[in-house]
């Protein structure tokens, strides 16, 4: 489950003011202006923490939140820049709070008076307004006005536009220090509604589709208007499989825990709009309580508890606070939702490669152990197939580099088309043991024993004959050498087979893991040196095999790999019959996309 913010994560966070509503008409885009728009521009310029300045080289430098910068640019298009006094004219400031969804400042106006400037969510600001500016002065805000403005807000929000209301109020300057925030932000005059466009990131739609195919659900948790968030979510494919439900912050606050659990247990995806950091924490706890693995995004100081409580806290690297980054498990340097999906894919690839490493290592236990079991069960009538030094040469020499190379294996086809692993699933599963010990190890053990016993019999050995001295001792050394080389040869087939868990080797390509090819080349050279260099022959108890025996080593990798390839093919047909044909898969994918 990924719980993601909207602004800057699903969208580009490049705000542009596209429309401005006033009682005198709609400006699209907000340029030129009218009296109400001009008043709104002054309020925006005074109620803003962002700055747009021109440096000594004549370059425009913008600092601040993208939303505020877009509003500030709109005010400049309307002919209003920062007030001459700048910050010195600001008498008081009430910072933006996510729970209140508004910000206000108090600045000097005419002599003896001060102007309250406020901007914020339309529904929050509008309920604090009692008058409306219509160009000929201010008049009472009627129920008809409220209904019309609310309808317009709903219509624009449904288009995915982010909306900000702008209002003002004039008071006596002597009252500034005595007013609380609640008293300050009352009795306002509504001036304008500004619509901001923040387009979706072009790569997010594909990332969302990848999440759905990977069995990952997405919840949008945002402070924006529900219809705005829904429009953006639907445009990138969130909620495409079912109707997308929108739950507002007010609805969530009134919702009992049991009802929230039922809501989250239903299939489909949800937009939590006008949400607070406290809501993020509550949603995280509810989802984890149901057994979901939860990734939660956040950027503010107040998001830290939810980031810490989730399984994977994802902080924004560009727009996030230091506190959020410290609380998170992962930091997005580009604040991009698609990067989260890339991280999921990378995690799955690493997990798969760990399992491939285990399959490869475990597979060689069987051909090393079974011959010793036969020696023990036969009471020594079947001689030992390997010396201790030969086993060390396998485990510490020929096996190491290919095993490490499997950790660099590229992602397997269909990696993001699988359902997620269960939380309690072990890395070493029954399937891995059956495949490594039973199939790959079993086939390798049979081949190794065949070459070992065949070499002994070819040299004149019979069951029960002693090999400790005489001509049979040389035959036994040749047989152990063949066992050693047979295991190395089977290792090559096992390494190629272990590269995939489900797909065929043809789909990933023989040479896509160059490090593995170098590892195989190393073990071939190492094994050749062990059986041909005299001082190494003395150390490892080997001899150089004749050509008629060495040639039997060549088909062993293909037998081991071929047996596993057949096994994986049978499993693919049983699990996903359509995967048996690449053409069928392509047609099915096209139908799914259409």
C-alpha positions as CSV (number, residue, x, y, z in Angstrom):
1,X,0.0,0.0,0.0
2,X,1.4,3.4,-1.0
3,X,-0.1,6.5,0.6
4,X,1.1,9.4,-1.5
5,X,0.7,13.2,-1.4
6,X,-0.5,14.9,-4.6
7,X,1.3,18.2,-5.0
8,X,4.9,17.7,-6.3
9,X,4.6,13.9,-6.1
10,X,1.9,13.0,-8.6
11,X,2.2,16.5,-10.1
12,X,5.1,18.6,-11.4
13,X,4.8,21.2,-8.6
14,X,5.0,23.9,-11.2
15,X,2.0,26.0,-10.3
16,X,0.5,28.5,-12.8
17,X,-2.5,30.8,-12.1
18,X,-4.8,30.1,-15.0
19,X,-8.1,31.8,-13.9
20,X,-9.3,34.3,-11.4
21,X,-12.9,34.7,-10.4
22,X,-14.2,38.0,-9.1
23,X,-17.8,39.4,-8.8
24,X,-16.9,41.6,-11.8
25,X,-16.2,38.5,-14.0
26,X,-13.6,35.8,-14.6
27,X,-10.2,36.6,-15.8
28,X,-8.6,33.9,-17.9
29,X,-5.7,34.2,-17.6
30,X,-5.6,36.7,-14.7
31,X,-4.1,39.7,-16.5
32,X,-5.3,43.2,-17.2
33,X,-7.7,43.1,-14.4
34,X,-10.6,45.0,-12.8
35,X,-11.0,46.7,-9.5
36,X,-11.7,43.5,-7.5
37,X,-8.7,41.7,-9.1
38,X,-6.5,44.7,-8.3
39,X,-7.5,44.6,-4.7
40,X,-6.9,40.8,-4.6
41,X,-3.5,41.3,-6.1
42,X,-2.5,43.7,-3.3
43,X,-3.7,41.1,-0.7
44,X,-1.8,38.4,-2.4
45,X,1.4,40.5,-2.4
46,X,1.0,41.3,1.3
47,X,-0.1,37.8,2.4
48,X,2.9,35.8,1.0
49,X,6.1,34.3,2.3
50,X,7.6,33.8,-1.2
51,X,9.8,36.3,-2.9
52,X,10.5,37.2,-6.5
53,X,13.5,39.5,-7.0
54,X,15.9,40.5,-9.7
55,X,19.6,40.0,-8.9
56,X,22.5,42.3,-9.9
57,X,22.9,40.4,-13.2
58,X,19.3,41.0,-14.1
59,X,18.1,37.4,-13.5
60,X,14.8,36.7,-11.9
61,X,15.3,34.7,-8.6
62,X,12.3,33.0,-7.1
63,X,12.3,31.6,-3.5
64,X,9.4,30.0,-1.7
65,X,6.5,27.6,-2.0
66,X,5.5,26.9,-5.6
67,X,1.8,27.8,-4.8
68,X,2.8,31.2,-3.3
69,X,5.1,31.9,-6.2
70,X,2.3,31.2,-8.7
71,X,0.0,33.6,-6.8
72,X,2.8,36.2,-6.6
73,X,3.4,36.0,-10.3
74,X,-0.3,36.4,-10.9
75,X,-0.3,39.6,-8.7
76,X,2.6,41.0,-10.7
77,X,0.7,40.2,-14.0
78,X,-2.1,42.3,-12.5
79,X,0.3,45.2,-12.0
80,X,1.0,44.7,-8.2
81,X,4.4,43.9,-6.8
82,X,5.6,43.8,-3.2
83,X,4.5,46.8,-1.2
84,X,7.1,49.6,-0.9
85,X,7.7,49.1,2.8
86,X,8.1,45.3,2.3
87,X,8.2,43.3,5.5
88,X,8.5,46.4,7.7
89,X,4.8,47.2,6.8
90,X,3.7,43.8,8.2
91,X,2.4,44.2,11.7
92,X,1.4,40.7,12.4
93,X,1.5,37.3,10.7
94,X,-0.5,34.1,11.3
95,X,1.4,31.3,9.4
96,X,-0.3,28.7,7.3
97,X,-1.5,25.7,9.3
98,X,-2.6,22.5,7.6
99,X,-5.5,22.1,10.1
100,X,-6.8,25.6,9.4
101,X,-5.8,25.6,5.7
102,X,-5.3,29.4,5.6
103,X,-2.7,32.1,6.2
104,X,-3.2,35.7,7.2
105,X,-1.2,38.9,7.7
106,X,-1.9,42.4,9.0
107,X,-0.2,45.3,7.1
108,X,-0.4,49.0,7.4
109,X,-2.9,50.7,5.1
110,X,-4.2,54.3,5.2
111,X,-3.1,56.4,8.2
112,X,-4.4,54.9,11.4
113,X,-5.8,51.8,9.7
114,X,-4.5,48.3,9.0
115,X,-5.6,45.7,6.4
116,X,-6.1,42.0,7.2
117,X,-5.0,39.9,4.3
118,X,-6.0,36.3,4.1
119,X,-5.7,33.5,1.6
120,X,-6.6,29.8,1.9
121,X,-9.0,27.0,1.0
122,X,-12.2,28.5,-0.4
123,X,-14.5,26.7,2.0
124,X,-12.5,27.9,5.0
125,X,-12.2,31.5,3.8
126,X,-15.7,31.9,2.5
127,X,-17.4,30.9,5.8
128,X,-15.5,33.8,7.5
129,X,-16.7,36.3,4.9
130,X,-19.7,38.6,5.5
131,X,-19.3,40.9,2.5
132,X,-18.3,40.7,-1.2
133,X,-16.5,43.2,-3.4
134,X,-18.3,43.8,-6.7
135,X,-16.5,46.8,-8.2
136,X,-18.9,49.4,-7.0
137,X,-18.1,48.9,-3.3
138,X,-18.6,46.1,-0.8
139,X,-22.1,44.7,-0.2
140,X,-23.5,42.0,2.0
141,X,-22.6,38.4,1.0
142,X,-26.0,36.7,0.5
143,X,-26.9,33.0,0.5
144,X,-27.3,33.3,-3.3
145,X,-23.7,34.5,-3.6
146,X,-22.4,31.7,-1.4
147,X,-24.3,29.1,-3.5
148,X,-23.0,30.5,-6.7
149,X,-19.4,30.7,-5.5
150,X,-19.5,27.2,-4.0
151,X,-20.9,25.8,-7.3
152,X,-18.1,27.5,-9.2
153,X,-15.5,26.2,-6.8
154,X,-16.9,22.6,-7.3
155,X,-16.9,23.0,-11.1
156,X,-13.3,24.2,-11.2
157,X,-12.0,21.7,-8.6
158,X,-13.5,18.9,-10.7
159,X,-11.1,20.0,-13.5
160,X,-8.2,19.3,-11.3
161,X,-7.5,22.9,-10.5
162,X,-6.1,24.0,-7.2
163,X,-8.1,26.8,-5.7
164,X,-7.2,29.6,-3.3
165,X,-9.6,32.2,-2.0
166,X,-8.4,35.8,-1.3
167,X,-10.2,38.1,1.2
168,X,-9.5,41.2,3.2
169,X,-10.7,43.4,6.1
170,X,-9.8,46.9,7.3
171,X,-9.4,47.6,11.0
172,X,-8.2,50.3,13.3
173,X,-4.4,50.0,13.7
174,X,-4.7,50.3,17.5
175,X,-6.6,47.0,17.6
176,X,-3.9,45.0,15.8
177,X,-2.0,43.7,18.9
178,X,-5.2,42.8,20.9
179,X,-6.8,40.6,18.3
180,X,-6.4,36.8,18.4
181,X,-6.2,34.8,15.2
182,X,-9.8,33.7,15.4
183,X,-11.0,37.3,15.8
184,X,-8.7,38.6,13.1
185,X,-9.9,36.1,10.5
186,X,-13.6,37.1,10.8
187,X,-15.9,39.6,9.1
188,X,-13.9,39.4,5.8
189,X,-14.7,40.7,2.3
190,X,-14.3,38.0,-0.4
191,X,-12.3,39.4,-3.3
192,X,-11.4,36.6,-5.6
193,X,-10.9,32.9,-6.2
194,X,-7.7,32.0,-8.0
195,X,-7.4,28.7,-9.9
196,X,-3.9,27.2,-10.2
197,X,-2.9,24.4,-12.6
198,X,-0.3,21.9,-11.5
199,X,-0.1,19.3,-14.3
200,X,0.5,15.6,-13.5
201,X,4.0,14.3,-14.1
202,X,4.0,12.5,-17.5
203,X,5.7,9.4,-16.1
204,X,3.3,8.9,-13.2
205,X,0.5,7.3,-15.2
206,X,2.8,4.4,-16.3
207,X,4.1,4.1,-12.7
208,X,0.6,3.8,-11.4
209,X,-0.2,1.1,-14.0
210,X,2.9,-0.7,-12.8
211,X,1.7,-0.5,-9.2
212,X,-1.6,-2.0,-10.1
213,X,0.0,-4.9,-12.1
214,X,2.3,-5.5,-9.1
215,X,-0.7,-5.8,-6.7
216,X,0.0,-2.5,-5.0
217,X,-2.9,-0.2,-4.0
218,X,-2.5,3.6,-3.9
219,X,-4.1,6.0,-1.5
220,X,-3.9,9.8,-2.1
221,X,-3.6,11.7,1.1
222,X,-3.6,15.5,0.4
223,X,-4.6,18.8,1.8
224,X,-6.2,19.8,-1.5
225,X,-9.9,20.0,-2.3
226,X,-11.4,16.6,-2.8
227,X,-12.5,17.2,-6.4
228,X,-9.1,18.6,-7.3
229,X,-7.3,15.6,-5.9
230,X,-9.8,13.3,-7.5
231,X,-9.3,14.9,-10.9
232,X,-5.5,14.6,-10.7
233,X,-5.8,11.0,-9.3
234,X,-8.1,9.8,-12.1
235,X,-5.9,11.5,-14.8
236,X,-3.0,9.3,-13.8
237,X,-5.0,6.1,-13.4
238,X,-5.6,5.9,-9.7
239,X,-8.9,4.3,-9.0
240,X,-9.2,3.1,-12.6
241,X,-10.4,-0.4,-11.6
242,X,-13.3,0.9,-9.6
243,X,-15.1,4.1,-8.6
244,X,-12.6,6.4,-6.8
245,X,-14.0,7.3,-3.4
246,X,-13.2,10.7,-1.8
247,X,-13.1,11.1,2.0
248,X,-12.7,14.6,3.4
249,X,-10.8,15.5,6.5
250,X,-14.0,16.4,8.3
251,X,-15.6,13.0,7.4
252,X,-12.4,11.2,8.6
253,X,-12.4,13.0,11.9
254,X,-16.0,11.9,12.6
255,X,-15.4,8.4,11.4
256,X,-15.0,5.7,14.2
257,X,-12.0,3.4,14.0
258,X,-14.3,0.4,13.1
259,X,-15.8,2.3,10.2
260,X,-12.4,3.4,9.0
261,X,-11.2,-0.3,9.1
262,X,-14.2,-1.3,7.0
263,X,-13.5,1.5,4.5
264,X,-9.9,0.5,4.1
265,X,-10.7,-3.2,3.9
266,X,-12.9,-2.6,0.8
267,X,-11.2,-3.1,-2.6
268,X,-10.4,0.0,-4.6
269,X,-8.5,3.1,-4.0
270,X,-9.3,6.2,-1.9
271,X,-8.5,9.9,-2.0
272,X,-8.3,11.5,1.5
273,X,-8.8,15.2,0.9
274,X,-8.2,18.2,3.2
275,X,-6.2,15.8,5.3
276,X,-4.0,16.7,8.3
277,X,-0.7,15.1,9.4
278,X,-2.8,13.5,12.2
279,X,-5.0,11.9,9.6
280,X,-1.8,10.4,7.9
281,X,-0.9,8.8,11.2
282,X,-4.3,7.4,11.8
283,X,-4.5,6.0,8.2
284,X,-1.1,4.4,8.7
285,X,-2.0,2.7,11.9
286,X,-5.3,1.4,10.4
287,X,-3.6,0.0,7.4
288,X,-0.8,-1.7,9.3
289,X,-3.4,-3.1,11.7
290,X,-4.9,-4.9,8.7
291,X,-1.6,-6.4,7.8
292,X,-0.7,-4.2,4.9
293,X,2.9,-3.1,4.2
294,X,2.6,0.7,4.1
295,X,4.7,3.3,2.4
296,X,3.7,6.8,3.5
297,X,5.0,10.0,1.9
298,X,5.5,13.3,3.7
299,X,7.5,16.5,3.7
300,X,6.5,18.5,6.8
301,X,7.6,18.5,10.4
302,X,4.2,17.2,11.4
303,X,4.4,14.3,9.0
304,X,7.3,12.8,11.0
305,X,5.2,10.6,13.2
306,X,3.4,9.0,10.2
307,X,6.7,8.6,8.4
308,X,8.2,6.8,11.4
309,X,5.1,4.6,12.1
310,X,4.8,3.4,8.5
311,X,6.8,0.4,7.2
312,X,8.6,2.7,4.6
313,X,8.6,6.4,5.4
314,X,9.2,8.3,2.2
315,X,10.4,11.9,2.6
316,X,10.7,14.5,-0.1
317,X,14.3,15.5,-0.7
318,X,13.6,18.8,-2.6
319,X,10.7,20.2,-0.7
320,X,10.8,18.2,2.6
321,X,12.0,19.4,6.0
322,X,15.1,18.0,7.7
323,X,12.8,16.5,10.4
324,X,10.8,14.6,7.7
325,X,14.0,13.3,6.1
326,X,15.4,12.1,9.4
327,X,12.2,10.3,10.3
328,X,11.9,8.6,6.9
329,X,13.4,5.3,5.6
330,X,13.8,6.6,2.1
331,X,14.3,10.1,0.7
332,X,13.2,11.0,-2.9
333,X,15.7,13.4,-4.3
334,X,13.3,14.3,-7.1
335,X,10.0,14.2,-5.1
336,X,8.6,12.0,-7.9
337,X,6.0,9.2,-7.3
338,X,7.5,7.2,-10.2
339,X,10.8,7.0,-8.2
340,X,8.9,5.2,-5.4
341,X,7.8,2.5,-8.0
342,X,11.4,2.3,-9.3
343,X,12.5,1.7,-5.7
344,X,9.9,-1.1,-5.3
345,X,11.2,-2.7,-8.5
346,X,14.8,-2.4,-7.3
347,X,13.8,-4.0,-3.9
348,X,12.1,-6.9,-5.7
349,X,15.1,-7.4,-7.9
350,X,17.4,-7.5,-4.9
351,X,15.1,-9.9,-3.1
352,X,15.0,-12.2,-6.2
353,X,18.8,-12.1,-6.5
354,X,19.2,-13.1,-2.9
355,X,17.0,-16.1,-3.6
356,X,18.9,-16.9,-6.8
357,X,22.1,-16.8,-4.8
358,X,20.6,-19.3,-2.3
359,X,19.4,-21.6,-5.0
360,X,22.9,-21.7,-6.5
361,X,24.7,-22.3,-3.2
362,X,22.2,-24.9,-1.9
363,X,22.2,-26.8,-5.2
364,X,25.8,-27.9,-4.8
365,X,25.2,-29.4,-1.3
366,X,23.5,-32.4,-2.8
367,X,26.2,-33.7,-5.2
368,X,28.8,-33.1,-2.4
369,X,26.8,-34.9,0.3
370,X,25.0,-37.8,-1.5
371,X,28.3,-39.6,-2.6
372,X,29.5,-39.5,1.1
373,X,26.1,-40.9,2.2
374,X,26.6,-43.8,-0.3
375,X,30.1,-44.3,1.1
376,X,28.7,-44.5,4.6
377,X,25.7,-46.7,3.8
378,X,27.9,-49.1,1.8
379,X,30.3,-49.5,4.7
380,X,33.1,-48.2,2.6
381,X,32.6,-50.6,-0.3
382,X,32.0,-47.6,-2.5
383,X,35.1,-45.3,-2.1
384,X,35.0,-41.6,-1.2
385,X,34.2,-39.6,-4.3
386,X,36.0,-36.4,-3.2
387,X,38.9,-35.4,-1.0
388,X,38.6,-32.6,1.6
389,X,40.9,-30.4,-0.5
390,X,38.7,-30.9,-3.6
391,X,35.6,-29.9,-1.6
392,X,37.4,-26.7,-0.4
393,X,38.4,-26.0,-4.0
394,X,34.7,-26.1,-4.9
395,X,33.3,-24.2,-2.0
396,X,36.0,-21.5,-1.8
397,X,37.3,-21.5,-5.3
398,X,35.0,-22.3,-8.2
399,X,31.7,-21.5,-6.5
400,X,32.4,-18.0,-5.1
401,X,32.5,-15.6,-8.1
402,X,29.4,-17.0,-10.0
403,X,27.4,-16.8,-6.7
404,X,28.4,-13.2,-6.2
405,X,27.6,-12.4,-9.9
406,X,24.0,-13.6,-9.4
407,X,23.6,-10.7,-7.0
408,X,24.1,-8.4,-10.0
409,X,21.5,-10.2,-12.1
410,X,19.2,-7.7,-14.1
411,X,15.4,-7.7,-13.3
412,X,13.6,-10.7,-14.5
413,X,10.7,-10.2,-17.0
414,X,7.4,-10.0,-15.3
415,X,9.0,-8.8,-12.0
416,X,6.3,-6.1,-11.5
417,X,3.5,-8.4,-12.6
418,X,3.6,-10.5,-9.5
419,X,1.6,-10.0,-6.3
420,X,3.6,-8.8,-3.3
421,X,5.1,-11.3,-1.0
422,X,3.3,-11.9,2.3
423,X,4.7,-10.1,5.3
424,X,5.7,-13.4,7.1
425,X,7.0,-15.2,4.0
426,X,10.6,-16.6,4.5
427,X,13.3,-15.9,2.0
428,X,14.1,-19.7,2.0
429,X,10.9,-21.3,1.0
430,X,9.8,-24.9,0.3
431,X,9.9,-24.1,-3.4
432,X,13.6,-23.0,-3.2
433,X,14.5,-26.2,-1.3
434,X,12.7,-28.5,-3.7
435,X,14.3,-26.8,-6.7
436,X,17.9,-26.5,-5.3
437,X,18.3,-29.7,-3.3
438,X,15.8,-31.9,-5.3
439,X,16.0,-30.8,-8.9
440,X,19.3,-29.0,-9.6
441,X,21.1,-30.8,-6.8
442,X,19.5,-34.2,-7.6
443,X,20.3,-34.1,-11.3
444,X,23.9,-32.9,-10.5
445,X,24.4,-35.7,-7.9
446,X,23.2,-38.3,-10.4
447,X,25.6,-37.0,-13.1
448,X,28.5,-36.8,-10.7
449,X,28.0,-40.3,-9.4
450,X,27.6,-41.6,-12.9
451,X,31.0,-40.2,-13.9
452,X,32.7,-41.2,-10.6
453,X,31.5,-44.8,-10.8
454,X,31.9,-45.0,-14.5
455,X,35.5,-44.0,-14.2
456,X,36.1,-46.5,-11.5
457,X,34.5,-49.4,-13.4
458,X,36.4,-48.3,-16.6
459,X,39.6,-48.6,-14.6
460,X,38.8,-52.2,-13.5
461,X,37.2,-51.5,-10.1
462,X,34.6,-53.8,-8.6
463,X,32.3,-53.3,-5.6
464,X,34.3,-53.8,-2.5
465,X,37.7,-53.5,-4.0
466,X,40.2,-51.4,-2.0
467,X,41.6,-48.3,-3.6
468,X,44.1,-47.4,-1.0
469,X,47.1,-48.7,-2.9
470,X,48.1,-50.3,-6.2
471,X,46.8,-49.6,-9.7
472,X,43.2,-49.0,-8.3
473,X,44.6,-46.0,-6.3
474,X,45.4,-44.2,-9.5
475,X,42.0,-45.1,-10.9
476,X,40.4,-43.7,-7.7
477,X,42.4,-40.4,-8.0
478,X,41.2,-40.1,-11.6
479,X,37.6,-40.9,-10.5
480,X,37.7,-38.2,-7.7
481,X,39.1,-35.8,-10.3
482,X,36.2,-36.5,-12.6
483,X,33.8,-36.0,-9.6
484,X,35.5,-32.6,-9.0
485,X,35.2,-31.6,-12.6
486,X,31.7,-32.9,-12.9
487,X,30.5,-30.7,-10.0
488,X,32.2,-27.7,-11.6
489,X,30.6,-28.5,-14.9
490,X,27.2,-28.9,-13.2
491,X,27.8,-25.5,-11.4
492,X,27.9,-23.8,-14.8
493,X,24.5,-25.3,-15.7
494,X,23.2,-24.4,-12.2
495,X,24.4,-20.8,-12.5
496,X,22.6,-20.3,-15.8
497,X,19.4,-22.0,-14.5
498,X,19.5,-19.9,-11.2
499,X,19.4,-16.7,-13.2
500,X,15.6,-16.9,-13.4
501,X,12.9,-18.0,-11.0
502,X,10.1,-18.2,-13.5
503,X,11.0,-16.9,-17.0
504,X,13.0,-18.9,-19.5
505,X,16.7,-18.0,-20.1
506,X,15.8,-17.0,-23.7
507,X,13.7,-14.1,-22.5
508,X,16.5,-12.5,-20.4
509,X,19.3,-13.3,-22.8
510,X,22.4,-15.4,-22.4
511,X,24.9,-12.6,-22.1
512,X,23.0,-10.0,-20.1
513,X,25.0,-10.7,-16.9
514,X,28.6,-10.2,-18.0
515,X,29.9,-10.6,-14.5
516,X,28.5,-14.1,-14.3
517,X,30.2,-15.0,-17.6
518,X,33.5,-13.8,-16.2
519,X,32.8,-15.8,-13.0
520,X,32.2,-19.0,-15.1
521,X,35.3,-18.3,-17.1
522,X,37.3,-18.0,-13.8
523,X,36.0,-21.3,-12.4
524,X,36.8,-23.1,-15.7
525,X,40.3,-21.8,-15.6
526,X,40.7,-22.5,-11.9
527,X,39.5,-26.1,-12.3
528,X,41.8,-26.6,-15.3
529,X,44.8,-25.4,-13.3
530,X,43.9,-27.6,-10.3
531,X,44.0,-30.8,-12.5
532,X,46.9,-29.9,-14.8
533,X,49.5,-28.0,-12.8
534,X,51.8,-30.5,-10.9
535,X,52.1,-28.7,-7.6
536,X,48.3,-28.1,-7.5
537,X,47.8,-31.7,-8.3
538,X,49.8,-32.6,-5.3
539,X,47.8,-30.3,-3.1
540,X,44.3,-31.3,-4.3
541,X,45.0,-34.9,-5.1
542,X,44.0,-34.7,-8.8
543,X,45.3,-36.0,-12.1
544,X,44.9,-34.8,-15.6
545,X,41.9,-36.7,-17.1
546,X,42.3,-38.3,-20.6
547,X,40.3,-36.8,-23.5
548,X,37.8,-39.6,-23.8
549,X,36.7,-38.9,-20.2
550,X,36.9,-35.1,-20.3
551,X,34.6,-35.0,-23.2
552,X,31.8,-36.4,-21.0
553,X,31.9,-33.1,-19.0
554,X,30.7,-31.0,-21.9
555,X,27.0,-32.0,-21.9
556,X,26.6,-31.8,-18.1
557,X,25.8,-28.0,-17.9
558,X,23.1,-28.4,-20.6
559,X,21.5,-31.4,-18.8
560,X,21.3,-29.5,-15.5
561,X,20.1,-26.3,-17.1
562,X,17.7,-28.1,-19.4
563,X,16.0,-30.0,-16.6
564,X,15.4,-26.8,-14.7
565,X,14.2,-25.0,-17.8
566,X,11.6,-27.8,-18.4
567,X,10.5,-27.5,-14.7
568,X,10.1,-23.8,-14.9
569,X,8.2,-24.1,-18.2
570,X,5.7,-26.6,-16.6
571,X,5.2,-24.2,-13.6
572,X,4.6,-21.3,-16.0
573,X,1.9,-23.2,-17.9
574,X,0.2,-24.3,-14.6
575,X,0.3,-20.9,-13.0
576,X,-0.3,-18.7,-16.1
577,X,-1.3,-20.6,-19.2
578,X,-1.1,-17.5,-21.4
579,X,2.7,-17.2,-20.6
580,X,3.5,-20.2,-22.8
581,X,3.3,-18.0,-25.8
582,X,5.0,-14.6,-26.1
583,X,2.5,-13.5,-28.8
584,X,-0.4,-14.4,-26.4
585,X,1.2,-12.4,-23.7
586,X,1.6,-9.4,-26.0
587,X,-2.0,-9.5,-27.2
588,X,-3.2,-9.9,-23.6
589,X,-1.2,-6.9,-22.5
590,X,-2.6,-4.8,-25.4
591,X,-6.1,-5.6,-24.4
592,X,-5.4,-4.8,-20.7
593,X,-3.9,-1.4,-21.7
594,X,-6.8,-0.6,-24.0
